[in-house]
Amino acid sequence: MTQPIYYFTATNVNYRATADEMYEYFSHLGNILEMYMVVNNRNESRGMVILGYDKPIFSSNSYGAACM
């Protein structure tokens, strides 16, 4: 059986942010299995990162949106 992946979306990312910076920043929340960063044709961030973790990063009583 395959391991479930729990996705988390970060928006309003600075256009100068790199994938390495985003990975380093969000890795303290847990083990990142997948990471997708939306970029433009100049390879600059379009302001959104989708991260896949091996376990939920927010508690089960979380109501959705959260600020870091």
N, C-alpha and C positions, 0 to 999 in steps of 0.2 A: 504494500500500500504506500502511495506517495505521501510525503509530508505536506500538510496544508501550509499555504503562504498567506500571511495577513498583510494586506496592503494599507499604506498610509500615504496620503497626498499632501505635499507641502506647496503652497502657492505664495505668490508675491516674492519670489526669489530674485535677487539682484541680477541684472543681465551680465555682470562681470564675474559672477560666481562660476567656478569650474566644477566638473563632476568630482574630482578628487576632494575639493573643499567640502562639497555637500556630503560625500561619503564619510569623511572624517567627522563632520559636524553631527550627523545623524547616527553614527555608529555607537555612540554612547547610550542610545536607547535600547539597543539589542543587536542581535546577529542579523546583518543585512544579507538576504539571499539574492535579491534582484534590485536593480536600480535603473530607472529610466528618467532621463532629463530631456525635456523638450528644448530644442535649439533651433536657431534660424540658419540661413545659408552661410553666415559668417562664423558658425559654431559658437554663437553667444546664447546664453540662456534666454528662453522665452518666458521665464518666470514660474515654471512648474517642475516639480520632481515627484516621481512616484517611486516609493520604496516598498519592497517586500521583505517582511520579517518572518522569522521562524516561530514566533509566538506573539500574541497581542501586546502592543506597547502601552495601551491604556487599560485601565481597570474595566471590569464588566459593567460597572455602574456609571461609566462615562456617558455623557449625553451628546457625544459627537465632537463638535468643534472645540479645539483647545488651543491655547497660546503657549508658546515656549519662550 
